[in-house]
Amino acid sequence: MPYTLADARFLLARAAGLAHRTLLSLRTRGMRASWERARAQLVPPSQALRDGLYLPPATPFAPFALPTSDQPVASVVIPVYGQFDHTLACLRALAAHPPEVAFEVIVVDDGSSDATPESLPQVDGLRYHRRASNGGFIAACNDGAALARGEFLLLLNNDTVPQPGWLDALVATFREHPDAGLVGAQLLYPDGRLQEAGGVVFCDGNAWNYGRFGDPADPRYAYLRDVDYASGAAIALPRALFLGLGGFDTRYAPAYYEDTDMAFAVRAAGRRVLYQPAARVVHDEGTSSGTDTSSGVKANQLRNREVFLAHRREALARLRPPHEPSPATLHAGQRQVLVIDALTPQPDRDSGSVRLCNLMRLLRREGAHVVFLPANRHYDGRYTDALRQLGVEVWCAPHGARAPAWLAEHGPRFDVAMVCRHYVASEFLPLLRRHAPQARLVFDSIDLHYLRETRTAEVTADATMARAAERTRRRELGVIAAADTTLVVSSVERDVLGADAPGARVDVLSNVHEVAGPGLAFDARNDLVFVGGFRHPPNVDAMRWFVGDVLPRIRERLPGVRLHCIGADVPPEVAALADAPGVLVHGYVPDITPYMDGCRLAVAPLRYGAGVKGKVNLSMAHGQPVVATSCAAEGMHLVDGHDVLVADDAQGFAEAVVRAYGDRGLWEQLAANGLENVARHFSANAAREVVRRVFFD
């Protein structure tokens, strides 16, 4: 068929638009990133990316209900102008997977002439508002915000399909980060590829959708992060803040750059703008306005860039020039700290994990960007995700290469690298010296392994263990010599290294705990509790000794008292202790708070070990008095009779338990002083000075 004049004009306009976008991409992104962007659009995504998405079936409209609330915490505002099928899919997704948070849905109809005004009033639980005339996206959003009743305002495009849990994740971000002012979702294409993991703004006012066409699970896009802006297709703000800022700025009417400008306004008001990867939203980009910026409503994007540039010139001048963003450049203004441990920390299973998670949390609060690399490279489900929710960039397979290649790529960006445990550090320190020569290398001993092994050999009179302890000693001291700084958890261990490694720089960074508070009163508490993971041999020995030699003496005086034994990885010899009178072996317990707040006393009957005992800190942080051995109380600034009771033989330990269990005045004294001990020596405030000296000086 011969081309007409209209056909020729169309082809010329299309070619001109493509050339314009190509030149803009080259100027903004550079040759390599522009090529990668083009290639990503041509290569089909894997089926695995699509399989994890919820997309409601496209069936004809029939009335349905949204389980909304008259007292919403969150108000979902959806501006619409035509495109009824997209609006229907969005609402059906909300109905199929309603959030746990009480919510309402407000649809602002900006003058639709399709099935929208006839059908949406039939959706039970939906607040439908039709504007008198078409005013554009900004006007519709501002009208919806004025109608909203919730504490939080969630602005959602009608061409989106929110995925299960999206709203709860956005609202939870404000609870976890009270300084947040705007939180954006992870936007996905309908084929499962990433559309945006937050936005980057350059000094010339141009913007970049970070991660576009990538894998949403890529570690670069999977952690909570401060961003320059978040696309208005799915964002959340405190309603009072949005209204207090005047809503979307009408200078950008009818649309485009209003979301970017709002992010700048939120920051100017002293609040953070965050990207939340756990809030996943499918967005059929360009449904309403297309993607061609040379004509139609989309042309406002180019016009409004100039408006934005003029309005925010001072703030933009502080931003980066156009370049291809990467984690290194996105965090270039922060202290970048690499943390390496054998496994991803599991804070509900062992005290070492609690310490490491709280240390990373403290580093984040001090302004550092933290990257965590588990030596086994495993994605560890909710434990990996929990770190990412702290804002930690966690790398694991299949996205993270093996250590040599990964460090060759990422090593140059780190100011400090901390490696935990001597057997991990012995492998990684040489690689770090090669690939991150600029970084300060910190060895975190967790506890001195050779000290613990030596004590084990002494208690068990095991000559083979004694020889193994000596080998560990040589290896651990070798790591200490190779590191720039070594961290230990107590002054006792620092004194040991003062003799064994006199030339080493050693700092004490003990356990870090949140002070939970006093819990229940004396009369409301009953029983005894022991908490400790049973992959740790001293805990196995402690329970066998306590149940066999100490508990029978206690029950002679307190016949109704029970011992709650809590800890993961229960071996057969500990499981068998449940046959003893008054012993309940619970094993792993996801939430031990009821036992911390409800049991009257904690016992720490360790006969050997090293380091600072997290089980003692944990109980004291909940106002739960502790009876401990000298080994368990070592290095913890505790005074027998003041904030702990200490005994090392079976009869003395039993008498201490009976005494504290029955003496209200003594119990209240120990509880109060234990709380004070944790606040003084084991809180984030107590650790801050050492953290600043080791990681920031």
Steps between C-alpha positions, in 0.01 A plus 500: 500500500651838404580745778275802538615844613357423846701176511816686411437761766443227757825326410695825507352596836577155637858516373543851642363389837730198506800716411407751772468226765824339386695825525347574840589150620858533374542835671342384824611139520802464276568251221526182710187560708301607192599179322410290804165677520425434133611137528283447810192611307571249225588196711187324632489453880512156658174326585610492865458876527138478385411196709523687828249771407131524579304627199119480532309332218356734238132410531194722440402732780267376772438676831738405781608630840815655645552416871563863596464675835315806624802575722788450258867520585582528130311674221565365149431773243470387137460775236334371182423633154355227285687168474226321696648153447821608674311659788296180540814284515651731763188487719464125459858456622419705811192288562678169442789579736384766745764643734506435874500874564155660514458684170263685271505540123411829331468506123508853355341494155646784294223502240500145359259431216530119498347247742664663801213722626241225450691208652712631788205614718402131503821403684406468867746666738640734233480878539434627148547873430437649157655837422286761332753537217825347384795661677781250460696268727615764750153641555351151543765396754459819700120456505541143624741607775248759621236226528729250675450409867801276570823583677687399185427594141580244230491634145450221248469517123202319354727309259661313790445160657616517862649171617411331830646683801588819314302742717603339829866525397466871418323585827744287704787704357370811677473304827855368470643829373315788670707755306358376167284746312443324168533130414488361149423147386702268280338536157491201265405451138218251434764258371672501842799716416588791720369838393636712783688451827476864594601793285828683451500872416798669338612860531347589162153394617492178300404182683584131484281207597758296691502131408276533193455163322706322768424208728299619803690254722840641404674612823545850357124550500391288797578717805331800663677812380484879500418618149481831315135435413246220455255477215151623588353178358518352853617719788401552863523809720354609832181675394570799725842546339360483145230754580741716700726525195203611292456171315647452154626834370259633237781671309552155345134462396363293345774245576869397508778593741247560779616179675866595460433847637303354794803290597714814507236678709490209747877515544489876540254440784760283676357158411648208306393362162531120494466215253329190645572181299253293706212707356467352150266661248456405134473812285393496135708808427362743246144365488339841544750734340725282288879518504573745216613830653473685167121533498182474708485516879842335518652812343449667837789289627749703296334833577478425871864400520585862429243615757650260755853609415411863562307427820756267663819643350677540835429144615584355157837673498606268785416185303715283277546560124338251259664157527415133528402445866639212702500416872846653525394834354155508664671482840806704409429756770484240776755295691477160328553202730525136391407233755584133437392207716473128445120506487220753491423595862189343655425718803220278627743209530826622654639799685787552257245570229320749725829683553588508131154618390498773761851605400390536138191689616725735698730553202197593290381747765844658501469562126701212353389294204539136602556211260473144635658200330434153644798278427269217395323736253159357596175691482361427846136595457353722771841552662644647179184704447515633858849638440384661178218665692766659721645657186785250471609405147521118520669301223436131441483247218403487221556874458819526702814349349744299707716699738805567278294632208254683725775679691685584180185685387383650830812523716608849390188666644546401866647718773488222762468122471413294808534123495354286776655180645861401450430216256313741270752779542796275416345445155381854430771728640751424217228562240404826667862618512518443127162630383427761769844637592347833604270340760566468872482128580319413821496150650196432718590205719138451624674334793857375522457149370829375634414623849169315493660183367776514761246529779300212353810282504565594862147418619483174306867404554518423128857492368386488137290811554798671660712437189216626277473813714869569448460472123204740516709737708771519235248556220301761691809694607616492137174664390532761775849583379374541142207728588519874563263477796360211701167514684439297815190497717647553846790656685594148617572400139680828434728421795563151362609650168706757686719207603466277191505772228661806658545685169138472387248783503206361698167666574215373718165495320267294713147376446252764383145470630181700501371550855154342488382614843392339826236254378261349753523556875633245751162346590399458134809294414570129550765240416857505373628543145822417316562637149786387278561342159617141528748506216713664768650217714519704825120531497456124470737444791324771704157341465622150579673626815209719611228237448710220644661671803327832572129477418423207735637707791282794395186289475553365849430857620276614213318184390275673244768693316570409138792562265424621147790399276501707179746478213535383142671182379415283801724190509378163634671543837314826561169367366531214750504751787125548447455169687624665821231640735418865434697532175336627180727490194341741250779508244482789255238762594438777242405760763652456844361826638224323702769296679720804559209701637320214676762274659621615841868412465751415229784257560840508328680190635796506258804311625728614217501735204628841396367838401196682634183298547209632300256291702590702810461833316171388349339414833625813671372715213152366584532564873549129570757424775773247425682238703829422328834332536821703509566397141157626385543832682857558380576835338148636550558764770279301740526497878382198696203597715448833320384418147559123487540202732813293433575141603719228351416184694167317481391566859594868490325548165182335628500713816542818292203407281277422799602824671429726200183311411340563837634838609298778335729779619814326374327413172393860437851626581662254259244580228549877522879481518513252213306740278738779595799278424378430146426867435840605631722236339311316223269747327551674168601813689768306685642364173486825301839641602687183402306470173587855406868449585537168314279561196500877447830648622 
